[in-house]
Structures are given as structure tokens and as C-alpha cells.
Amino acid sequence: MKSLIVTGGANGLGRSIAESASKAGYRVGILDVNIGALEEAASSIENATPLVASVTSTDEVKAALQEFGQTPDIWVNNAGIVRFAPLLELSEDDWRAVIDVNLTGTFICSTIVAEAMAIRGSGSIINITSINGISAGANSGAYGATKSAISLLTQQMSLEWGKLGLRVNALAPGLIDGGMSEPIYSDPQFRKLRTEKVPIGRLGTEEDIAQAVLFLGSDNASYITGHELVVDGGIINSIIANLPRPSSVDSVGLDGE
Ligand SMILES: NC(=O)c1ccc[n+]([C@@H]2O[C@H](COP(=O)([O-])OP(=O)(O)OC[C@H]3O[C@@H](n4cnc5c(N)ncnc54)[C@H](O)[C@@H]3O)[C@@H](O)[C@H]2O)c1
């Protein structure tokens, strides 16, 4: 039976990844610091093992992998936190907290599991980034910086670990109806305003992300590594199209004008 471990899997996107992987026939490890949510998730998902650990602790992650009892085919670095503030108001503690969980956590987990995967000679690591790591956003200086750094770290890991049999990719979700964005989309006004901006005409679902993760982890993606897959309904490419402009310029340059 193939297996997958997802960090931050007790809630939001991670939980959905765990559910979809279980439905697709994987044995699943759910690693999280939130013990209550973790137990609830693991007990309601078939073939799921709860793994209590913080991604910021080498010892805890090593112990979690040992507790799982097998080297997973897929490891998903999904655990992430936000601390929103303008840079001039962001405390050093908050900056460090975001770097520690998002970036250092990805480094710690990836290096531990890569060592184990290399012994087997195969494995797939998927790092969850964000469109906020591609384009700066309001008050998200620390968060966006970690996501952008994880993109480059993904390239670096794919470069160094390809010959060990590992593929490493990143997945950048866009506007997702769930997880840490729940406070935004539970407000009907902002939900509507934001939905209208998405070229595909809807918000993304947690399932959209989970299915893309399973694709990247599967043999169907066996020649894809060092790639960042943007799963955003087109929003990141629509910034210029969303700028207001007079309709009189819409046909400038056409024959006969
Ligand atoms: N929801 C979105 O709109 C969205 C968009 C783009 C990217 N993302 C990314 O998706 C990932 C999941 O986000 P989400 O929206 O599901 O968030 P969430 O807050 O719902 O879930 C995050 C999970 O991570 C766990 N976690 C936090 N610190 C941890 C640690 N030190 N060790 C282990 N687990 C820890 C939390 O307990 C929680 O279960 C994050 O990396 C986030 O940046 C989310």
C-alpha cells in the first residue's frame, strides 16, 4: 500500500489532502501540533495515523517518522502560519515565528524524509507555497517571503536529490475557500468581490488543491521536478487585466482605427 504523510494535516488544506489520499488508497500519516484536531481528523479518516509533532523540531519529526513505521512515498510540507502586519509594525518575534514554521519547518521535514527516501531510491516531496510568494500582498511580508523562499528551496532540493531518486515540487494555491482564508470568505461581501476577480469565475476548493497534490506525487508526474504548480483559477495572471482603463483604448491599433 502506498503511503503519504502531510504536515499540518489536522485542519484545512492538509486535512483535505489526507482525506483525498485515503480515498485514493494511500495509508496516511497526519502530522500536526494541534492534538485535539489531529485526533478528530485521524479517527474520521480511513487508514490514517495521527503523528503529534511540530515541524520546527528535528527530534519530534524524526520520532513521528519512526512512529509511522514506513518511509512514505509522498511527503507534503503543508503546515503553515500567518502573522499579518505592515513590515514597520511586525515584531521580530512574529517574523521569526513565520520563518520558523513555514521555511525552517520545510527544511527540517524535507531533509529528514529525503534521507529515508534516498535509502529506498524513490520518493516525492511536495511543498505548499502560495500565490503570495509570487506576488506581494497586503501586510503579508513575512508570510510571502517564506513562500518565495520555499519556491527556491524546492528547486535546490530537486537539483540535489534528483539522482537519489527523489522528485521535489511546489504547489501554489490561489484564493482557496477554506483553511486560513475562512475568515475572508465567510464575509459575503468580500467573498463576492474576490470571486469576481478570478478568471475561472469561482474560488478554489480544498479538494482542488488535494487532487493537484496527488497528481504531483503520483507516477503520472514522474518527469516533473523542481516545478511550482500554480493552482489558482488564473488569478495571478490577471493583475493587469484587472486594472481600470477607458474602453476607448480597447481597440487601439486595429485596422481602420
Ligand atoms: N487557505 C488558503 O487560502 C491558502 C492559500 C495559499 C496557501 N495556503 C497554504 O496552505 C497550507 C495550509 O494552510 P491552511 O489554509 O489549511 O491553514 P490552517 O491554518 O487551516 O491549517 C494549518 C495547520 O498547520 C498546523 N500547524 C501549525 N504550526 C505547526 C507546526 N509547527 N507543526 C505542525 N503543524 C503545524 C495547524 O495546527 C493547522 O492544523 C499553508 O502552508 C498555507 O500557507 C493556504
The ligand as a Tripos MOL2 file, in Angstrom:
@<TRIPOS>MOLECULE
LIG
   44    48     1     0     0
SMALL
NO_CHARGES

@<TRIPOS>ATOM
      1 N1         -6.1460   28.5220    2.7540 N.am      1 LIG1
      2 C1         -5.6410   29.2700    1.8000 C.2       1 LIG1
      3 O1         -6.3180   30.1210    1.2270 O.2       1 LIG1
      4 C2         -4.2040   29.0810    1.3620 C.ar      1 LIG1
      5 C3         -3.7780   29.7400    0.2060 C.ar      1 LIG1
      6 C4         -2.4630   29.6180   -0.1970 C.ar      1 LIG1
      7 C5         -1.5980   28.7960    0.5190 C.ar      1 LIG1
      8 N2         -2.0300   28.1640    1.6500 N.ar      1 LIG1
      9 C6         -1.0860   27.3090    2.3710 C.3       1 LIG1
     10 O2         -1.6620   26.0510    2.6030 O.3       1 LIG1
     11 C7         -1.1220   25.4720    3.7850 C.3       1 LIG1
     12 C8         -2.2540   25.0280    4.6960 C.3       1 LIG1
     13 O3         -2.9770   26.1790    5.0700 O.3       1 LIG1
     14 P1         -4.4720   26.1160    5.6390 P.3       1 LIG1
     15 O4         -5.2030   27.2080    4.9810 O.co2     1 LIG1
     16 O5         -5.0050   24.7390    5.5680 O.co2     1 LIG1
     17 O6         -4.1850   26.5630    7.1540 O.3       1 LIG1
     18 P2         -4.8420   26.0770    8.5210 P.3       1 LIG1
     19 O7         -4.4830   27.1460    9.4990 O.co2     1 LIG1
     20 O8         -6.2750   25.7070    8.3400 O.co2     1 LIG1
     21 O9         -4.0400   24.7390    8.8540 O.3       1 LIG1
     22 C9         -2.6740   24.7640    9.1730 C.3       1 LIG1
     23 C10        -2.3530   23.5480   10.0160 C.3       1 LIG1
     24 O10        -0.9500   23.5920   10.3240 O.3       1 LIG1
     25 C11        -0.7920   23.1960   11.6770 C.3       1 LIG1
     26 N3          0.4760   23.7110   12.1950 N.ar      1 LIG1
     27 C12         0.7820   24.9960   12.5310 C.ar      1 LIG1
     28 N4          2.0270   25.0590   13.0310 N.ar      1 LIG1
     29 C13         2.5280   23.7830   13.0090 C.ar      1 LIG1
     30 C14         3.7570   23.2000   13.3890 C.ar      1 LIG1
     31 N5          4.7370   23.9390   13.9360 N.pl3     1 LIG1
     32 N6          3.9240   21.8720   13.1960 N.ar      1 LIG1
     33 C15         2.9440   21.1030   12.6790 C.ar      1 LIG1
     34 N7          1.7370   21.6070   12.3180 N.ar      1 LIG1
     35 C16         1.5400   22.9270   12.4790 C.ar      1 LIG1
     36 C17        -2.0020   23.7940   12.3900 C.3       1 LIG1
     37 O11        -2.2380   23.1640   13.6430 O.3       1 LIG1
     38 C18        -3.0940   23.5090   11.3630 C.3       1 LIG1
     39 O12        -3.6710   22.2360   11.5640 O.3       1 LIG1
     40 C19        -0.2160   26.5420    4.4080 C.3       1 LIG1
     41 O13         1.1230   26.3000    4.0750 O.3       1 LIG1
     42 C20        -0.6960   27.8190    3.7530 C.3       1 LIG1
     43 O14         0.3060   28.8100    3.6990 O.3       1 LIG1
     44 C21        -3.3160   28.2860    2.0850 C.ar      1 LIG1
@<TRIPOS>BOND
     1     1     2 1
     2     2     3 2
     3     2     4 1
     4     4     5 ar
     5     4    44 ar
     6     5     6 ar
     7     6     7 ar
     8     7     8 ar
     9     8     9 1
    10     8    44 ar
    11     9    10 1
    12     9    42 1
    13    10    11 1
    14    11    12 1
    15    11    40 1
    16    12    13 1
    17    13    14 1
    18    14    15 2
    19    14    16 1
    20    14    17 1
    21    17    18 1
    22    18    19 2
    23    18    20 1
    24    18    21 1
    25    21    22 1
    26    22    23 1
    27    23    24 1
    28    23    38 1
    29    24    25 1
    30    25    26 1
    31    25    36 1
    32    26    27 ar
    33    26    35 ar
    34    27    28 ar
    35    28    29 ar
    36    29    30 ar
    37    29    35 ar
    38    30    31 1
    39    30    32 ar
    40    32    33 ar
    41    33    34 ar
    42    34    35 ar
    43    36    37 1
    44    36    38 1
    45    38    39 1
    46    40    41 1
    47    40    42 1
    48    42    43 1
@<TRIPOS>SUBSTRUCTURE
     1 LIG1         1 GROUP 0 **** ****
